[in-house]
């Protein structure tokens, strides 16, 4: 299945930079994300016209917690759309 998210190919730093291929307002999505125990930065925080882009920091999470975080993120997106 084709992913609805375009992933960055970052090889440095501790952020993953992503974009929703089928436009989704990440500014609004970030406001309800804490209800799912996740957070991320919408790009509108830096550039107001990039509402479908966002970044996630992965340096502060253990590798064993990443699958659970992705499940929560998936549920957030599903419930939002």
N, CA, C and O atoms as a Maestro MAE file, in Angstrom:
{
 s_m_m2io_version
 :::
 2.0.0
}

f_m_ct {
 s_m_title
 :::
 protein
 m_atom[324] {
  # First column is atom index #
  i_m_mmod_type
  r_m_x_coord
  r_m_y_coord
  r_m_z_coord
  i_m_residue_number
  s_m_chain_name
  s_m_pdb_residue_name
  s_m_pdb_atom_name
  i_m_atomic_number
  :::
  1 25 0.841 -1.178 0.000 1 A "UNK " " N  " 7
  2 3 0.000 0.000 0.000 1 A "UNK " " CA " 6
  3 2 0.886 1.242 0.000 1 A "UNK " " C  " 6
  4 15 1.903 1.283 0.694 1 A "UNK " " O  " 8
  5 25 0.509 2.234 -0.763 2 A "UNK " " N  " 7
  6 3 1.251 3.484 -0.847 2 A "UNK " " CA " 6
  7 2 1.004 4.312 0.407 2 A "UNK " " C  " 6
  8 15 -0.139 4.464 0.835 2 A "UNK " " O  " 8
  9 25 2.053 4.841 0.987 3 A "UNK " " N  " 7
  10 3 1.938 5.631 2.207 3 A "UNK " " CA " 6
  11 2 1.345 7.005 1.911 3 A "UNK " " C  " 6
  12 15 1.675 7.616 0.895 3 A "UNK " " O  " 8
  13 25 0.462 7.501 2.801 4 A "UNK " " N  " 7
  14 3 -0.072 8.852 2.633 4 A "UNK " " CA " 6
  15 2 0.914 9.925 3.069 4 A "UNK " " C  " 6
  16 15 0.644 11.119 2.939 4 A "UNK " " O  " 8
  17 25 2.071 9.488 3.592 5 A "UNK " " N  " 7
  18 3 3.077 10.425 4.087 5 A "UNK " " CA " 6
  19 2 4.350 10.306 3.263 5 A "UNK " " C  " 6
  20 15 4.812 9.203 2.969 5 A "UNK " " O  " 8
  21 25 4.907 11.443 2.896 6 A "UNK " " N  " 7
  22 3 6.200 11.477 2.213 6 A "UNK " " CA " 6
  23 2 7.260 11.675 3.298 6 A "UNK " " C  " 6
  24 15 7.218 12.653 4.045 6 A "UNK " " O  " 8
  25 25 8.194 10.758 3.377 7 A "UNK " " N  " 7
  26 3 9.206 10.783 4.421 7 A "UNK " " CA " 6
  27 2 10.489 11.423 3.918 7 A "UNK " " C  " 6
  28 15 10.866 11.252 2.759 7 A "UNK " " O  " 8
  29 25 11.154 12.157 4.793 8 A "UNK " " N  " 7
  30 3 12.456 12.704 4.439 8 A "UNK " " CA " 6
  31 2 13.493 11.593 4.505 8 A "UNK " " C  " 6
  32 15 13.270 10.561 5.137 8 A "UNK " " O  " 8
  33 25 14.596 11.807 3.866 9 A "UNK " " N  " 7
  34 3 15.682 10.835 3.890 9 A "UNK " " CA " 6
  35 2 16.844 11.406 4.700 9 A "UNK " " C  " 6
  36 15 18.000 11.359 4.281 9 A "UNK " " O  " 8
  37 25 16.510 11.938 5.855 10 A "UNK " " N  " 7
  38 3 17.497 12.572 6.720 10 A "UNK " " CA " 6
  39 2 18.521 11.556 7.209 10 A "UNK " " C  " 6
  40 15 18.164 10.468 7.661 10 A "UNK " " O  " 8
  41 25 19.787 11.919 7.116 11 A "UNK " " N  " 7
  42 3 20.860 11.055 7.590 11 A "UNK " " CA " 6
  43 2 21.622 11.722 8.728 11 A "UNK " " C  " 6
  44 15 22.684 11.248 9.131 11 A "UNK " " O  " 8
  45 25 21.085 12.810 9.239 12 A "UNK " " N  " 7
  46 3 21.739 13.533 10.314 12 A "UNK " " CA " 6
  47 2 20.677 14.189 11.169 12 A "UNK " " C  " 6
  48 15 19.507 14.248 10.792 12 A "UNK " " O  " 8
  49 25 21.089 14.674 12.307 13 A "UNK " " N  " 7
  50 3 20.156 15.340 13.201 13 A "UNK " " CA " 6
  51 2 19.274 14.352 13.947 13 A "UNK " " C  " 6
  52 15 19.553 13.153 13.965 13 A "UNK " " O  " 8
  53 25 18.237 14.844 14.547 14 A "UNK " " N  " 7
  54 3 17.325 13.972 15.261 14 A "UNK " " CA " 6
  55 2 15.870 14.271 14.956 14 A "UNK " " C  " 6
  56 15 14.985 13.967 15.755 14 A "UNK " " O  " 8
  57 25 15.624 14.869 13.795 15 A "UNK " " N  " 7
  58 3 14.260 15.121 13.344 15 A "UNK " " CA " 6
  59 2 13.957 14.311 12.096 15 A "UNK " " C  " 6
  60 15 14.824 14.087 11.251 15 A "UNK " " O  " 8
  61 25 12.718 13.879 12.000 16 A "UNK " " N  " 7
  62 3 12.191 13.333 10.755 16 A "UNK " " CA " 6
  63 2 11.263 14.396 10.194 16 A "UNK " " C  " 6
  64 15 10.382 14.891 10.896 16 A "UNK " " O  " 8
  65 25 11.458 14.744 8.938 17 A "UNK " " N  " 7
  66 3 10.654 15.767 8.265 17 A "UNK " " CA " 6
  67 2 9.684 15.065 7.336 17 A "UNK " " C  " 6
  68 15 10.101 14.318 6.450 17 A "UNK " " O  " 8
  69 25 8.412 15.293 7.526 18 A "UNK " " N  " 7
  70 3 7.388 14.578 6.764 18 A "UNK " " CA " 6
  71 2 6.382 15.546 6.168 18 A "UNK " " C  " 6
  72 15 6.256 16.695 6.593 18 A "UNK " " O  " 8
  73 25 5.661 15.033 5.157 19 A "UNK " " N  " 7
  74 3 4.601 15.812 4.504 19 A "UNK " " CA " 6
  75 2 3.462 14.864 4.156 19 A "UNK " " C  " 6
  76 15 3.692 13.755 3.675 19 A "UNK " " O  " 8
  77 25 2.238 15.304 4.402 20 A "UNK " " N  " 7
  78 3 1.080 14.526 3.971 20 A "UNK " " CA " 6
  79 2 0.874 14.745 2.476 20 A "UNK " " C  " 6
  80 15 0.748 15.886 2.030 20 A "UNK " " O  " 8
  81 25 0.838 13.669 1.704 21 A "UNK " " N  " 7
  82 3 0.677 13.775 0.254 21 A "UNK " " CA " 6
  83 2 -0.698 14.318 -0.117 21 A "UNK " " C  " 6
  84 15 -0.805 15.152 -1.017 21 A "UNK " " O  " 8
  85 25 -1.739 13.867 0.550 22 A "UNK " " N  " 7
  86 3 -3.095 14.368 0.328 22 A "UNK " " CA " 6
  87 2 -3.402 15.365 1.430 22 A "UNK " " C  " 6
  88 15 -3.926 14.999 2.481 22 A "UNK " " O  " 8
  89 25 -3.086 16.581 1.195 23 A "UNK " " N  " 7
  90 3 -3.102 17.688 2.133 23 A "UNK " " CA " 6
  91 2 -3.897 17.422 3.409 23 A "UNK " " C  " 6
  92 15 -5.064 17.033 3.359 23 A "UNK " " O  " 8
  93 25 -3.252 17.637 4.544 24 A "UNK " " N  " 7
  94 3 -3.869 17.513 5.856 24 A "UNK " " CA " 6
  95 2 -3.308 18.646 6.707 24 A "UNK " " C  " 6
  96 15 -2.095 18.858 6.733 24 A "UNK " " O  " 8
  97 25 -4.168 19.367 7.397 25 A "UNK " " N  " 7
  98 3 -3.752 20.526 8.171 25 A "UNK " " CA " 6
  99 2 -3.034 20.083 9.445 25 A "UNK " " C  " 6
  100 15 -3.681 19.727 10.431 25 A "UNK " " O  " 8
  101 25 -1.717 20.102 9.428 26 A "UNK " " N  " 7
  102 3 -0.943 19.636 10.575 26 A "UNK " " CA " 6
  103 2 -1.000 20.620 11.745 26 A "UNK " " C  " 6
  104 15 -0.754 20.236 12.889 26 A "UNK " " O  " 8
  105 25 -1.317 21.865 11.469 27 A "UNK " " N  " 7
  106 3 -1.476 22.837 12.551 27 A "UNK " " CA " 6
  107 2 -2.658 22.415 13.427 27 A "UNK " " C  " 6
  108 15 -2.536 22.373 14.652 27 A "UNK " " O  " 8
  109 25 -3.778 22.108 12.820 28 A "UNK " " N  " 7
  110 3 -4.957 21.649 13.562 28 A "UNK " " CA " 6
  111 2 -4.712 20.282 14.188 28 A "UNK " " C  " 6
  112 15 -5.113 20.035 15.325 28 A "UNK " " O  " 8
  113 25 -4.062 19.405 13.455 29 A "UNK " " N  " 7
  114 3 -3.774 18.055 13.949 29 A "UNK " " CA " 6
  115 2 -2.901 18.106 15.205 29 A "UNK " " C  " 6
  116 15 -3.097 17.318 16.131 29 A "UNK " " O  " 8
  117 25 -1.945 19.026 15.235 30 A "UNK " " N  " 7
  118 3 -1.041 19.120 16.389 30 A "UNK " " CA " 6
  119 2 -1.764 19.565 17.654 30 A "UNK " " C  " 6
  120 15 -1.297 19.291 18.759 30 A "UNK " " O  " 8
  121 25 -2.887 20.240 17.508 31 A "UNK " " N  " 7
  122 3 -3.640 20.705 18.673 31 A "UNK " " CA " 6
  123 2 -4.334 19.561 19.414 31 A "UNK " " C  " 6
  124 15 -4.534 19.638 20.626 31 A "UNK " " O  " 8
  125 25 -4.702 18.500 18.687 32 A "UNK " " N  " 7
  126 3 -5.364 17.371 19.344 32 A "UNK " " CA " 6
  127 2 -4.413 16.201 19.605 32 A "UNK " " C  " 6
  128 15 -4.787 15.241 20.280 32 A "UNK " " O  " 8
  129 25 -3.197 16.272 19.081 33 A "UNK " " N  " 7
  130 3 -2.226 15.187 19.244 33 A "UNK " " CA " 6
  131 2 -1.930 14.835 20.701 33 A "UNK " " C  " 6
  132 15 -1.778 13.652 21.004 33 A "UNK " " O  " 8
  133 25 -1.841 15.805 21.620 34 A "UNK " " N  " 7
  134 3 -1.568 15.432 23.017 34 A "UNK " " CA " 6
  135 2 -2.631 14.508 23.626 34 A "UNK " " C  " 6
  136 15 -2.340 13.773 24.570 34 A "UNK " " O  " 8
  137 25 -3.851 14.538 23.097 35 A "UNK " " N  " 7
  138 3 -4.884 13.617 23.572 35 A "UNK " " CA " 6
  139 2 -4.494 12.160 23.279 35 A "UNK " " C  " 6
  140 15 -5.000 11.240 23.921 35 A "UNK " " O  " 8
  141 25 -3.602 11.957 22.319 36 A "UNK " " N  " 7
  142 3 -3.126 10.625 21.933 36 A "UNK " " CA " 6
  143 2 -1.737 10.352 22.516 36 A "UNK " " C  " 6
  144 15 -1.100 9.355 22.176 36 A "UNK " " O  " 8
  145 25 -1.283 11.225 23.376 37 A "UNK " " N  " 7
  146 3 0.028 11.135 24.024 37 A "UNK " " CA " 6
  147 2 1.189 11.210 23.038 37 A "UNK " " C  " 6
  148 15 2.201 10.528 23.199 37 A "UNK " " O  " 8
  149 25 1.029 12.048 22.016 38 A "UNK " " N  " 7
  150 3 2.110 12.311 21.068 38 A "UNK " " CA " 6
  151 2 2.166 13.810 20.789 38 A "UNK " " C  " 6
  152 15 1.185 14.527 20.985 38 A "UNK " " O  " 8
  153 25 3.312 14.265 20.334 39 A "UNK " " N  " 7
  154 3 3.453 15.658 19.916 39 A "UNK " " CA " 6
  155 2 4.348 15.711 18.681 39 A "UNK " " C  " 6
  156 15 5.159 14.817 18.444 39 A "UNK " " O  " 8
  157 25 4.188 16.748 17.923 40 A "UNK " " N  " 7
  158 3 5.039 17.005 16.764 40 A "UNK " " CA " 6
  159 2 4.955 18.492 16.455 40 A "UNK " " C  " 6
  160 15 4.065 19.185 16.950 40 A "UNK " " O  " 8
  161 25 5.873 18.978 15.645 41 A "UNK " " N  " 7
  162 3 5.880 20.386 15.253 41 A "UNK " " CA " 6
  163 2 5.302 20.540 13.861 41 A "UNK " " C  " 6
  164 15 5.849 19.994 12.903 41 A "UNK " " O  " 8
  165 25 4.199 21.279 13.729 42 A "UNK " " N  " 7
  166 3 3.716 21.589 12.377 42 A "UNK " " CA " 6
  167 2 4.636 22.639 11.753 42 A "UNK " " C  " 6
  168 15 5.151 23.515 12.448 42 A "UNK " " O  " 8
  169 25 4.836 22.544 10.442 43 A "UNK " " N  " 7
  170 3 5.714 23.503 9.758 43 A "UNK " " CA " 6
  171 2 5.168 24.911 9.808 43 A "UNK " " C  " 6
  172 15 5.924 25.872 9.664 43 A "UNK " " O  " 8
  173 25 3.857 25.052 10.012 44 A "UNK " " N  " 7
  174 3 3.279 26.398 10.065 44 A "UNK " " CA " 6
  175 2 3.885 27.212 11.210 44 A "UNK " " C  " 6
  176 15 3.786 28.439 11.229 44 A "UNK " " O  " 8
  177 25 4.501 26.530 12.144 45 A "UNK " " N  " 7
  178 3 5.200 27.196 13.243 45 A "UNK " " CA " 6
  179 2 6.389 28.001 12.710 45 A "UNK " " C  " 6
  180 15 6.786 29.000 13.309 45 A "UNK " " O  " 8
  181 25 6.951 27.561 11.585 46 A "UNK " " N  " 7
  182 3 8.122 28.198 10.986 46 A "UNK " " CA " 6
  183 2 7.789 28.929 9.692 46 A "UNK " " C  " 6
  184 15 8.293 30.027 9.455 46 A "UNK " " O  " 8
  185 25 6.951 28.335 8.857 47 A "UNK " " N  " 7
  186 3 6.508 28.929 7.594 47 A "UNK " " CA " 6
  187 2 5.009 28.736 7.492 47 A "UNK " " C  " 6
  188 15 4.537 27.603 7.384 47 A "UNK " " O  " 8
  189 25 4.261 29.808 7.522 48 A "UNK " " N  " 7
  190 3 2.805 29.748 7.633 48 A "UNK " " CA " 6
  191 2 2.111 29.044 6.472 48 A "UNK " " C  " 6
  192 15 0.992 28.561 6.646 48 A "UNK " " O  " 8
  193 25 2.722 28.968 5.310 49 A "UNK " " N  " 7
  194 3 2.060 28.369 4.154 49 A "UNK " " CA " 6
  195 2 2.276 26.861 4.021 49 A "UNK " " C  " 6
  196 15 1.784 26.259 3.067 49 A "UNK " " O  " 8
  197 25 2.980 26.253 4.930 50 A "UNK " " N  " 7
  198 3 3.289 24.824 4.845 50 A "UNK " " CA " 6
  199 2 2.469 24.031 5.861 50 A "UNK " " C  " 6
  200 15 3.023 23.444 6.790 50 A "UNK " " O  " 8
  201 25 1.171 24.016 5.685 51 A "UNK " " N  " 7
  202 3 0.282 23.377 6.647 51 A "UNK " " CA " 6
  203 2 0.242 21.859 6.540 51 A "UNK " " C  " 6
  204 15 -0.299 21.209 7.434 51 A "UNK " " O  " 8
  205 25 0.788 21.274 5.493 52 A "UNK " " N  " 7
  206 3 0.751 19.815 5.365 52 A "UNK " " CA " 6
  207 2 2.094 19.167 5.716 52 A "UNK " " C  " 6
  208 15 2.252 17.957 5.560 52 A "UNK " " O  " 8
  209 25 3.050 19.951 6.183 53 A "UNK " " N  " 7
  210 3 4.368 19.452 6.583 53 A "UNK " " CA " 6
  211 2 4.484 19.425 8.104 53 A "UNK " " C  " 6
  212 15 3.836 20.209 8.797 53 A "UNK " " O  " 8
  213 25 5.309 18.522 8.615 54 A "UNK " " N  " 7
  214 3 5.544 18.470 10.049 54 A "UNK " " CA " 6
  215 2 6.862 17.775 10.333 54 A "UNK " " C  " 6
  216 15 7.439 17.133 9.456 54 A "UNK " " O  " 8
  217 25 7.332 17.906 11.562 55 A "UNK " " N  " 7
  218 3 8.564 17.232 11.947 55 A "UNK " " CA " 6
  219 2 8.353 16.522 13.283 55 A "UNK " " C  " 6
  220 15 7.581 16.962 14.135 55 A "UNK " " O  " 8
  221 25 9.058 15.427 13.428 56 A "UNK " " N  " 7
  222 3 9.011 14.635 14.649 56 A "UNK " " CA " 6
  223 2 10.442 14.423 15.115 56 A "UNK " " C  " 6
  224 15 11.317 14.073 14.323 56 A "UNK " " O  " 8
  225 25 10.676 14.637 16.408 57 A "UNK " " N  " 7
  226 3 11.991 14.370 16.999 57 A "UNK " " CA " 6
  227 2 12.015 12.924 17.466 57 A "UNK " " C  " 6
  228 15 11.066 12.449 18.090 57 A "UNK " " O  " 8
  229 25 13.095 12.230 17.166 58 A "UNK " " N  " 7
  230 3 13.194 10.834 17.588 58 A "UNK " " CA " 6
  231 2 14.342 10.593 18.555 58 A "UNK " " C  " 6
  232 15 14.609 9.447 18.915 58 A "UNK " " O  " 8
  233 25 15.021 11.638 18.980 59 A "UNK " " N  " 7
  234 3 16.175 11.474 19.867 59 A "UNK " " CA " 6
  235 2 15.779 11.194 21.312 59 A "UNK " " C  " 6
  236 15 16.575 10.636 22.068 59 A "UNK " " O  " 8
  237 25 14.587 11.563 21.705 60 A "UNK " " N  " 7
  238 3 14.175 11.426 23.095 60 A "UNK " " CA " 6
  239 2 13.272 10.218 23.337 60 A "UNK " " C  " 6
  240 15 12.602 10.152 24.368 60 A "UNK " " O  " 8
  241 25 13.243 9.273 22.419 61 A "UNK " " N  " 7
  242 3 12.381 8.103 22.557 61 A "UNK " " CA " 6
  243 2 13.226 6.852 22.331 61 A "UNK " " C  " 6
  244 15 14.107 6.834 21.471 61 A "UNK " " O  " 8
  245 25 12.954 5.828 23.095 62 A "UNK " " N  " 7
  246 3 13.721 4.595 22.912 62 A "UNK " " CA " 6
  247 2 13.191 3.835 21.697 62 A "UNK " " C  " 6
  248 15 12.020 3.970 21.339 62 A "UNK " " O  " 8
  249 25 14.037 3.053 21.075 63 A "UNK " " N  " 7
  250 3 13.643 2.277 19.894 63 A "UNK " " CA " 6
  251 2 12.479 1.347 20.185 63 A "UNK " " C  " 6
  252 15 11.680 1.064 19.292 63 A "UNK " " O  " 8
  253 25 12.368 0.871 21.406 64 A "UNK " " N  " 7
  254 3 11.274 -0.044 21.740 64 A "UNK " " CA " 6
  255 2 9.932 0.679 21.840 64 A "UNK " " C  " 6
  256 15 8.885 0.040 21.741 64 A "UNK " " O  " 8
  257 25 9.944 1.998 22.035 65 A "UNK " " N  " 7
  258 3 8.702 2.765 22.137 65 A "UNK " " CA " 6
  259 2 8.211 3.311 20.797 65 A "UNK " " C  " 6
  260 15 7.070 3.763 20.700 65 A "UNK " " O  " 8
  261 25 9.038 3.276 19.781 66 A "UNK " " N  " 7
  262 3 8.675 3.847 18.480 66 A "UNK " " CA " 6
  263 2 7.449 3.167 17.863 66 A "UNK " " C  " 6
  264 15 6.572 3.874 17.368 66 A "UNK " " O  " 8
  265 25 7.339 1.824 17.865 67 A "UNK " " N  " 7
  266 3 6.128 1.211 17.284 67 A "UNK " " CA " 6
  267 2 4.833 1.691 17.953 67 A "UNK " " C  " 6
  268 15 3.837 1.929 17.271 67 A "UNK " " O  " 8
  269 25 4.842 1.831 19.266 68 A "UNK " " N  " 7
  270 3 3.650 2.320 19.974 68 A "UNK " " CA " 6
  271 2 3.348 3.762 19.593 68 A "UNK " " C  " 6
  272 15 2.189 4.121 19.389 68 A "UNK " " O  " 8
  273 25 4.380 4.586 19.496 69 A "UNK " " N  " 7
  274 3 4.188 5.980 19.099 69 A "UNK " " CA " 6
  275 2 3.599 6.065 17.695 69 A "UNK " " C  " 6
  276 15 2.729 6.897 17.439 69 A "UNK " " O  " 8
  277 25 4.062 5.217 16.790 70 A "UNK " " N  " 7
  278 3 3.536 5.234 15.418 70 A "UNK " " CA " 6
  279 2 2.089 4.751 15.379 70 A "UNK " " C  " 6
  280 15 1.294 5.249 14.582 70 A "UNK " " O  " 8
  281 25 1.741 3.791 16.227 71 A "UNK " " N  " 7
  282 3 0.338 3.346 16.315 71 A "UNK " " CA " 6
  283 2 -0.546 4.500 16.769 71 A "UNK " " C  " 6
  284 15 -1.618 4.733 16.210 71 A "UNK " " O  " 8
  285 25 -0.091 5.211 17.778 72 A "UNK " " N  " 7
  286 3 -0.858 6.349 18.281 72 A "UNK " " CA " 6
  287 2 -0.998 7.430 17.211 72 A "UNK " " C  " 6
  288 15 -2.067 8.019 17.048 72 A "UNK " " O  " 8
  289 25 0.091 7.685 16.485 73 A "UNK " " N  " 7
  290 3 0.048 8.690 15.423 73 A "UNK " " CA " 6
  291 2 -0.942 8.258 14.327 73 A "UNK " " C  " 6
  292 15 -1.722 9.069 13.826 73 A "UNK " " O  " 8
  293 25 -0.896 6.972 13.969 74 A "UNK " " N  " 7
  294 3 -1.828 6.453 12.965 74 A "UNK " " CA " 6
  295 2 -3.278 6.604 13.405 74 A "UNK " " C  " 6
  296 15 -4.140 6.963 12.602 74 A "UNK " " O  " 8
  297 25 -3.547 6.332 14.675 75 A "UNK " " N  " 7
  298 3 -4.913 6.462 15.192 75 A "UNK " " CA " 6
  299 2 -5.336 7.932 15.175 75 A "UNK " " C  " 6
  300 15 -6.477 8.244 14.832 75 A "UNK " " O  " 8
  301 25 -4.431 8.828 15.541 76 A "UNK " " N  " 7
  302 3 -4.720 10.265 15.488 76 A "UNK " " CA " 6
  303 2 -5.156 10.677 14.087 76 A "UNK " " C  " 6
  304 15 -6.194 11.316 13.915 76 A "UNK " " O  " 8
  305 25 -4.360 10.308 13.092 77 A "UNK " " N  " 7
  306 3 -4.657 10.678 11.708 77 A "UNK " " CA " 6
  307 2 -5.979 10.071 11.258 77 A "UNK " " C  " 6
  308 15 -6.800 10.743 10.635 77 A "UNK " " O  " 8
  309 25 -6.179 8.798 11.577 78 A "UNK " " N  " 7
  310 3 -7.427 8.115 11.188 78 A "UNK " " CA " 6
  311 2 -8.642 8.793 11.824 78 A "UNK " " C  " 6
  312 15 -9.639 9.046 11.148 78 A "UNK " " O  " 8
  313 25 -8.557 9.084 13.109 79 A "UNK " " N  " 7
  314 3 -9.674 9.730 13.796 79 A "UNK " " CA " 6
  315 2 -9.908 11.142 13.288 79 A "UNK " " C  " 6
  316 15 -11.050 11.597 13.225 79 A "UNK " " O  " 8
  317 25 -8.835 11.840 12.923 80 A "UNK " " N  " 7
  318 3 -8.949 13.218 12.443 80 A "UNK " " CA " 6
  319 2 -9.585 13.293 11.058 80 A "UNK " " C  " 6
  320 15 -10.350 14.209 10.756 80 A "UNK " " O  " 8
  321 25 -9.255 12.322 10.236 81 A "UNK " " N  " 7
  322 3 -9.781 12.351 8.872 81 A "UNK " " CA " 6
  323 2 -11.094 11.636 8.819 81 A "UNK " " C  " 6
  324 15 -11.706 11.548 7.755 81 A "UNK " " O  " 8
  :::
 }
 m_bond[323] {
  # First column is bond index #
  i_m_from
  i_m_to
  i_m_order
  :::
  1 1 2 1
  2 2 3 1
  3 3 4 2
  4 3 5 1
  5 5 6 1
  6 6 7 1
  7 7 8 2
  8 7 9 1
  9 9 10 1
  10 10 11 1
  11 11 12 2
  12 11 13 1
  13 13 14 1
  14 14 15 1
  15 15 16 2
  16 15 17 1
  17 17 18 1
  18 18 19 1
  19 19 20 2
  20 19 21 1
  21 21 22 1
  22 22 23 1
  23 23 24 2
  24 23 25 1
  25 25 26 1
  26 26 27 1
  27 27 28 2
  28 27 29 1
  29 29 30 1
  30 30 31 1
  31 31 32 2
  32 31 33 1
  33 33 34 1
  34 34 35 1
  35 35 36 2
  36 35 37 1
  37 37 38 1
  38 38 39 1
  39 39 40 2
  40 39 41 1
  41 41 42 1
  42 42 43 1
  43 43 44 2
  44 43 45 1
  45 45 46 1
  46 46 47 1
  47 47 48 2
  48 47 49 1
  49 49 50 1
  50 50 51 1
  51 51 52 2
  52 51 53 1
  53 53 54 1
  54 54 55 1
  55 55 56 2
  56 55 57 1
  57 57 58 1
  58 58 59 1
  59 59 60 2
  60 59 61 1
  61 61 62 1
  62 62 63 1
  63 63 64 2
  64 63 65 1
  65 65 66 1
  66 66 67 1
  67 67 68 2
  68 67 69 1
  69 69 70 1
  70 70 71 1
  71 71 72 2
  72 71 73 1
  73 73 74 1
  74 74 75 1
  75 75 76 2
  76 75 77 1
  77 77 78 1
  78 78 79 1
  79 79 80 2
  80 79 81 1
  81 81 82 1
  82 82 83 1
  83 83 84 2
  84 83 85 1
  85 85 86 1
  86 86 87 1
  87 87 88 2
  88 87 89 1
  89 89 90 1
  90 90 91 1
  91 91 92 2
  92 91 93 1
  93 93 94 1
  94 94 95 1
  95 95 96 2
  96 95 97 1
  97 97 98 1
  98 98 99 1
  99 99 100 2
  100 99 101 1
  101 101 102 1
  102 102 103 1
  103 103 104 2
  104 103 105 1
  105 105 106 1
  106 106 107 1
  107 107 108 2
  108 107 109 1
  109 109 110 1
  110 110 111 1
  111 111 112 2
  112 111 113 1
  113 113 114 1
  114 114 115 1
  115 115 116 2
  116 115 117 1
  117 117 118 1
  118 118 119 1
  119 119 120 2
  120 119 121 1
  121 121 122 1
  122 122 123 1
  123 123 124 2
  124 123 125 1
  125 125 126 1
  126 126 127 1
  127 127 128 2
  128 127 129 1
  129 129 130 1
  130 130 131 1
  131 131 132 2
  132 131 133 1
  133 133 134 1
  134 134 135 1
  135 135 136 2
  136 135 137 1
  137 137 138 1
  138 138 139 1
  139 139 140 2
  140 139 141 1
  141 141 142 1
  142 142 143 1
  143 143 144 2
  144 143 145 1
  145 145 146 1
  146 146 147 1
  147 147 148 2
  148 147 149 1
  149 149 150 1
  150 150 151 1
  151 151 152 2
  152 151 153 1
  153 153 154 1
  154 154 155 1
  155 155 156 2
  156 155 157 1
  157 157 158 1
  158 158 159 1
  159 159 160 2
  160 159 161 1
  161 161 162 1
  162 162 163 1
  163 163 164 2
  164 163 165 1
  165 165 166 1
  166 166 167 1
  167 167 168 2
  168 167 169 1
  169 169 170 1
  170 170 171 1
  171 171 172 2
  172 171 173 1
  173 173 174 1
  174 174 175 1
  175 175 176 2
  176 175 177 1
  177 177 178 1
  178 178 179 1
  179 179 180 2
  180 179 181 1
  181 181 182 1
  182 182 183 1
  183 183 184 2
  184 183 185 1
  185 185 186 1
  186 186 187 1
  187 187 188 2
  188 187 189 1
  189 189 190 1
  190 190 191 1
  191 191 192 2
  192 191 193 1
  193 193 194 1
  194 194 195 1
  195 195 196 2
  196 195 197 1
  197 197 198 1
  198 198 199 1
  199 199 200 2
  200 199 201 1
  201 201 202 1
  202 202 203 1
  203 203 204 2
  204 203 205 1
  205 205 206 1
  206 206 207 1
  207 207 208 2
  208 207 209 1
  209 209 210 1
  210 210 211 1
  211 211 212 2
  212 211 213 1
  213 213 214 1
  214 214 215 1
  215 215 216 2
  216 215 217 1
  217 217 218 1
  218 218 219 1
  219 219 220 2
  220 219 221 1
  221 221 222 1
  222 222 223 1
  223 223 224 2
  224 223 225 1
  225 225 226 1
  226 226 227 1
  227 227 228 2
  228 227 229 1
  229 229 230 1
  230 230 231 1
  231 231 232 2
  232 231 233 1
  233 233 234 1
  234 234 235 1
  235 235 236 2
  236 235 237 1
  237 237 238 1
  238 238 239 1
  239 239 240 2
  240 239 241 1
  241 241 242 1
  242 242 243 1
  243 243 244 2
  244 243 245 1
  245 245 246 1
  246 246 247 1
  247 247 248 2
  248 247 249 1
  249 249 250 1
  250 250 251 1
  251 251 252 2
  252 251 253 1
  253 253 254 1
  254 254 255 1
  255 255 256 2
  256 255 257 1
  257 257 258 1
  258 258 259 1
  259 259 260 2
  260 259 261 1
  261 261 262 1
  262 262 263 1
  263 263 264 2
  264 263 265 1
  265 265 266 1
  266 266 267 1
  267 267 268 2
  268 267 269 1
  269 269 270 1
  270 270 271 1
  271 271 272 2
  272 271 273 1
  273 273 274 1
  274 274 275 1
  275 275 276 2
  276 275 277 1
  277 277 278 1
  278 278 279 1
  279 279 280 2
  280 279 281 1
  281 281 282 1
  282 282 283 1
  283 283 284 2
  284 283 285 1
  285 285 286 1
  286 286 287 1
  287 287 288 2
  288 287 289 1
  289 289 290 1
  290 290 291 1
  291 291 292 2
  292 291 293 1
  293 293 294 1
  294 294 295 1
  295 295 296 2
  296 295 297 1
  297 297 298 1
  298 298 299 1
  299 299 300 2
  300 299 301 1
  301 301 302 1
  302 302 303 1
  303 303 304 2
  304 303 305 1
  305 305 306 1
  306 306 307 1
  307 307 308 2
  308 307 309 1
  309 309 310 1
  310 310 311 1
  311 311 312 2
  312 311 313 1
  313 313 314 1
  314 314 315 1
  315 315 316 2
  316 315 317 1
  317 317 318 1
  318 318 319 1
  319 319 320 2
  320 319 321 1
  321 321 322 1
  322 322 323 1
  323 323 324 2
  :::
 }
}
